[in-house]
Amino acid sequence: MFKTLSLLLAGAALTGVGAIAHAQTANAQTAGTMAPIVIYNDGLSEGWQSQSWASVAMQVQTGSAQPIKIEGGPWSALWLHHAPIYTKGYSKITFYINGGVDGGQNLAVKVSINGKILDKADMIQPKTKAWDPVTIPLKDIGGQDVNIDGIVIQGQADAYKPYYVDRIEIE
């Protein structure tokens, strides 16, 4: 089932993600919650690497943001990998996504454990030319209270046009 994504920013410009995400992170830390694990914020965080099998361009300059641009054939994916991270105390993966000029890509958000991508997924469809925040509960994709070593955003049976992702975190 497709999640309904709420509109964050409208228009063709791929800008403004960083300031909003930084403010949200500061608010979470003030509230006494665990600090988010930042995977990508205008660049990969230390220890993270791309093991993608889609056409991926890191740090694409789009105004003030530098998101990841992803485009691919059937079943291709963005796969960001790290040494195992124990997710106890964390409940969700969050990121911002923009469907680019076309939007509507059918994408599955998954995690990997021991280098194996789990079948359990949450389906999303980014909007055309709009940045949307996405929140995926770890429990819904098999990633809660386990050692995960990757985050995967995978296209489905059809090739897909470019979309953009920024500010990926485990919270």
Secondary structure, DSSP 8 states (H G I E B T S, - for coil): -B------B-SS----HHHHHHHHHHHHHHTT----EEEESSSB-TT-EE--SSEEESS--BTTB--EEEEESTT-EEEEEEEEEE-TT--EEEEEEE-TTT----EEEEEEETTEE-S--EEE---TT-EEEEEEEGGGGT-TTSEEEEEEEEE-SS-EEEEEEEEEEE-
